[in-house]
Amino acid sequence: MTIWLPHVADRPGPKYRAIADALADDIRCGAVRPGTRLPTHRELAWRLGLTVGTVTRAYAEAERRGLIAGEVGRGTYVRGAAPADVAISYSAADIAAQPALIDLSLNFPVIPGHEAELASALRRLADRGDLAALLPYHPHGGRAPDRAAGAAWIARSGLTVRPDEVAVTAGGQHAILVCLAAVAASGDTVLVENLTYPGVKAAAALLGLKLVGVAIDEQGVVPDQLAAAARATGAKALYCMPTLHNPTAAVMPEARRRAIAAVAVRHEMAIIEDDCYGFLVPDAPPPITAMGIAEGLFLTSLSKSIAAGQRIGYVTARPGRLERVTQAIRATSWMASPLAATIATEWIADGTAQRMVRERRAEAAARQAMVEAAMPDARAPGAAVSYHAWLRLPDAWRADEFVSEARRRGVAVTPPTAFAVTRQSAPDAVRICYGAAAGREELARGLSILTSLLGEQPGLAASVV
């Protein structure tokens, strides 16, 4: 393990970003060479006097930029020379000299705004005169009205649960963390799709869990491969995203879901089912959790359907398992924000949330049509509407080269290493997100740049000025 220690004290901006920037600079100048193994999250956090979560976020940012790759059981390694524009500059002169970045790398809700609804909700709360009720500690799993709202929101996915079977979390990422904590302990193995949501990798690292990837096809997790992995590892659980898988946007058909449920029952595995994008596919097959699994944990959130800053998520599980989820909420955040939970409850009750969903789905459909028209190969398989698409690159392109050159031209896309559990499972493909673009015009400009780049040869692309 290297003794690499970044110098971040004088760097502006958030500490996680300063660590990623320092790593980019050190790679570029040769102080850290390709193949170098970096310190563990805990070791670097201890050396810098920061939290493990900050270092985990820094490594995730570095991986998103294509600087490093993590391999389960072996550690985190430097991938190669840093692209010339990887480091984020904060000086006005440097920013002015760079083209405005069109960010197609982050999965944001596709309609900005709704400030009016938030302002109205806050005024109603103030006018009621009972703001004091939001200030004390609340139950770890949420107040009864908030759990009832969570049950109603979960019911949209085809899963009927009682309010007392729901816990309220501080967003989807928090829901993933507490679900993992509820089914596994440090050192245990959890199975995931071999391309999985990066937040799961970060949460598993924080909890000391070992992730093992399971092969996927266009329908999702391959049942035979899941069974083989369960036998070989004795895994405690499977985390998966059957509806609009991130990053491939695949929607798992019902027959495949039933096959996965049967494997889980046979091997006594829990299934953590992430349905954060399910609202975009109202006719999706029933959740795996509804298919006779005793140990099913189903989670969703408002981060993608309402707003990223609306940090409210919902988890449902059998009573004993839900108690462990609630204990994990207590240990990590004590409770979800009462203010955010109250606003979410009101929006779900009065129909505001449902209207927002309809608006987001309509805008996502329009933007997806733009992507499919510009790049037919980027179509989301099995999904009428999605926030993102998975683009397989032409044979001439390596993913890291494409991501670097796209960013140099002013467009950010997500490399496969952000999702891959091992280096071997990272194909030459990129994820393209539609929502972070400020509008359709900006999205069109970004797609034009990417389409042009796809038609070039890597050597020629690098010489463009």
N, C-alpha and C positions, 0 to 999 in steps of 0.2 A: 504494500500500500504506500502511495506517495505521501510525502509530508507537505504537499501543496497547501499553502495558506493564502487566501486572497487578501489583498489590501483594500478594505472597503470603507475605512473610517472617513476618508475625504470625498467619497463619491456621493453625489446627490441622489435623491429618489429613494424608493423603498429598498430595504436591505436585501431582499431576495433578488431584486433586479441588479443591485450593485454586485452581488456575488456572481451572477451570470455574466455581467459585463466584464468583471475582472478576469473571469475564466476565458472569455473571448479574446481579451487583450493578451493574456499569457500564452494562449495557443498561437496567436498570430505572430508574436515576437519569438516564439520557440522556447519559452521558459517551461512550457508543458507540451510534451510531444504526443502524437497519436499513439494510442494503445496504453497510455498511462492510466493506471487505476487510481481513482480519486478516493479521498477519505469517505468513510461511511457518514450517513446523515448525522448520527449521534456524535461521532468523533469531531466532525467539522463544527457542529453546533457548540460543543464543549470548548473547542479552541477559540471560537469567535465570541463566545459569551451570548449566543443567540438561542432561540428555541429550535427544537428539532423541526417543527412545522415550517419555520422560515427557511431552513436549509432544504427541506423537502420541496418547497415551492420553488426555490432557486434552481435545484436540479431539474425540476419539471420544466422550468423556463429554458434552461440550457438545452434540454432534450428537444423541446419544441423548436429551437433554433437550429437543430441538427448538429450541435457541438458534441454531445455525449450520447451514449447508449447504455442502458442498464440491462444486465443479464442475471436472471434469477439464480441465486446460489453462488455467483461469481463476483458481483459488484458492479460498479459504474466505471465506464472507461471513456476516455477521450476518443472521438471518432476520427478526427482529421483536422486539417488546417481550417481555421475559422474563415468564413466568407468575409470579404473586405468590409462589408457594412453591418456585420453582426452586432457590434457594440452599439448601444444606444447612446447617442450624444445629447447632452442637455444644454449646450450653449446655443444662443440665438443664431449665431453665424453658421454653425454646423447644421442646425435644423433648417435654416433658410436655403442651404446648399443642397439639401436632400429633396427628392421628389416626395410629394405627399403620399404617405403609405395608404394603399387601399387594403384594408384588413379583411381577408377572407379566411382567416385562420381560427376564429373563435365563434362558437355556436351561441349567438345572441338571439333573443326574440326579435322577430323581423320588423316590428313596428316600433319606432322610437316614440317617446312621449307618454301619453296618458297621464300627464301631470295634472290635468284638470280633475280626473277621478281621484287622484291622491289628495289634492287640495280639498276637494269636497268631502272626502272621508275624514280628513283631519278636522275640518270645520264642524262636521257633525259630532265627532267625538268631543271637541271642545264645548260645543253648545249643550251637550247632555249634562255637563257638570259633574261627571263621575270619573275624571281622569285619575283621581287618587287610587282607583281600583287597579290601575295598570302599574302602580309603583311597587307594591310588595312582591315577595317571592310568590310564584304560582306553582301548582303541581308540576313535577318533572315531566310528566307525559302530556301536559296541557290541561286547560280547563274543560269542563264538560261541553260548553258550546263550541269550542274550537275542535274538540275531538269529533263532535257531531258533524261539523263542517268537513272535517277530513274524511269521515265515512261517506258523506255525500259526494265528495270529489273522487274518491276511490271508486264509487259505484259507477262512475262514467266509464270505467275500464272494464265493466262487466263482473266486478267482484263485489258481492254484497256482504258487508260487515257491520257489526254494531259499534257505536261510538266507544264503548269500553274496550274494544279490540284495536283501537287506534292510538298511536302516540304521535305527538307533534314535535318536529325537529326544526333545527335552524337551517333549513334548506336541504337540497338533495345530497350535496356532498357530505353534510353531517349525517344524513340518513344512511348513506353507505357506510360511513365510519362506525356508527353505532350498531348497524346490522352485522358487520364483520366482527365487532367486539362481542356481539351476543352469541355468535356461533363458533368462534375459534379463539384460541389463546396463543401467545407468542410461541413461535416455532411450529405451529400447525400449518398444514397445507390447505389452500383454497384453490379450487379450479376456476378458471376464467376462459373466455374465448381467447384464442391466441392473438387476436387483435382486440384490445379492450379499452375502455374509457380510461384515460390517464389518471383521473382522480382515484380510481381503484388502486392503481399502482402506488400512488402517494399514500393512501390510507393504509394499505397493507404494509408498506415500509415503516410507517409510524407505529403500527401495532406489532411489528416483528413477525409478520406472517409470510409464508412462502407461497408465491403464486406459480401455478403450473398451467400453461396454456393448452387448450383443447382445440383441435382442428375444426374449422368452420367451412361451410360452403355457402352457396347463395341462399340457402334456407336457414342458415344459422349453425348452431352446434351440431356436430355429427354424432348421433347416438352411440354408434359402435366405439368411436374414439373416446366419448365420455365414459363409457363403461370400462374401457381399457385403462383410462387414466385413474378412475376410481379404484380399480383393483390394484394398480401399481403404487398408488400413493396413499391410499387410505384417507383421502381428503374428507374434511369435515363438511364442506359446502361447495356449491357452484354459484358464482355470481354471473348473471347474464342479462342481456337487454334484448328480449325477443322482438319488440316492436320498434322499428327504426334503429337498428343496431348502430352504435357509434364505434367505428367510423363508416361502415359499409352501407348503412341505411337499409339493410335487408329487413324484411318482415317475415318472421317465422310462421309458416302455415300451421293450422291446427293439428294435422297429423304428426308433424315433427314435434310440436309441443307435448303431445300425449306420449310420444316415444321418450322424450327427455324426462317427463314426469315418471314414467315407468322405471327408467334407469335410476333416478334419484331414490325412489321407493325401495328398489331392489338392493341398493347399496347404502341405504339409510343415510343419505346425504340431505342436508338442508339446501334449499334453493333461495337465493336472494335475487328477486326479480325486479329490475329497474324499469319503471314505466314512465320516465320523465318526458318522453316524446309521444306517449300514447295518445294524447289529445289531438294530435295531427291526423290520426287514423281512426276515426270513430267506428269503422266497421272491422277493426282488427279482430283476430280470433280471440277466444277467451284466454285469460291469463293462465300460465302454467300453475300458479298458486291455487287456481280453482279446480284443478284436476286431481283431487284426491291425495294431495301431498300433506302429510302431517306436519312436516317441518318446512313450510313455505313462509318466507318473509317478502312482502310486497311493498315497494316504496314508490313514491312519486313526489313531485314538488311543484311549486309555482314559478320556479326560476325561468323555465323555458316557455311556459304558457302565459304568464302574466308579466313578470319583470325579473331580471337577474338580481336586483336589489331587494326583492320581496323574499327574504330568506326564510321561507316557510316550506317544510316538507312534511309528509305523512308516511308512517310505517304501520303496517298491520301484520300480526303474527298470532299464533296460538297463545293462550294466556301465560304459560310458563316462560315461553321465549320472549313474549312482549315485556315481561317483567325484567328480563336481562337487558332488553333494548332500553327500557326506562332507566335502569341503573347506569347504563353507558351514557345516556343523556345527562344524568345527574353528574357523572364524573367529568364530562367534557364541556358542558355549557350550563349546567344546572337546570335550564329550561330554555325554550325558544322565547324570543322577544314577545312579551305580551302585546305591545303596540302592533307589531307586524302581524301577529296571530289574530288580533281583533279585527284589523282591517281586512285580512284575508277572509275571516268568517263572515263579515258583513258583505263583502263582494260576492262570495259564493251564495249567500242567502238571498241577496236582492237581484241576482242575475248579471251583475256587472262582470264577474269573472267569465261567465259563459259568453257574453258579448265580446270580451277581449279575445277569447279563444277563437271565435268565428272570424274576427278581424285578422288575427295572426295567421290563421289557416289560409284565408283568402290571399293575403300578401305573400305568404310562403309559396303558394301555388303559382302565383304570377312570377315570382323570382325563379322558381324551379324551372318554369317554362323557358325563361331566358337562358338558363344554364344548359338545358337540353338542346335548345336551338343552336347555341354556340358550340357546344361540345357534346354530341350525341352519346359518346362513350361514357359520359359522366352521369348517366341516368341512375337514379336510385332504384335498385331492383325491388319489385313488389310493393312500391310505395307510390300512392297517388300524390301525396304531399310530404315533403321533408324539409328540414332546415339545412341539410348538407348532402353532398354526393361524394362518392369515392371514385377517383379517376385513375384508372390504370394507365401508366405512361407508355409511350412507344418504346420499342426495344432499344433504341439508341440512347434513351435517357436513363440515368440513375436518379433515384429520388432526391438524394442530397444535392446533386448538381442542379436539378430542376428547381428545388426550393430556394437554393442560394441565388440562382440567376433570376428567378421570379421576384425575389425580394429586392435584388439590385435594380430591377426595373420598376419597383414600386408596388408590388403585390405580395402580400403575405398569405401563404397557404401552409397547411400543417403536414409535416413529414410523417412517414409511416412509423418511424422509431418512437414517436410519442405514444403509439398504441401497442406496439409489439412487446410481447412478454420476453422474447429472446431475439437476438440479432437475426437468427435464421428465419424467424416468422415475419420479418419486415419485408413486404414486397415493394417493387418499384411502383408506388402509387402515392397519391396525395389526397387529403381531404379538402374539399372546397365548401366553405360555409357561405350562406347568402345573407344572413341577418346583420352582420357587423358593418356591412356597407351602409353608408349614411342614407342612400336612396337608390332607386333603380338606375339612375344615370351613372352614379359611381360604380355600381355593380357592372354595368355594361362596359365601362372603361376597363375595369379589372379583367373581365372575361375576354375582351379584345386583346389585352396584353398576353394573357395565358394562351389564347388560341394561336396567336402569332408565334409564341415561344414553342408550342407543341410542334409546329411545322418546321422548325429549324433543327440543325444538327448541333449537338452540344459544343463542339469545337468552334463552330461559327458563332454560336450564341455568345460565347465568352468574349468574342472579339468585338461585339457590338458596342458602340459608344454613343 
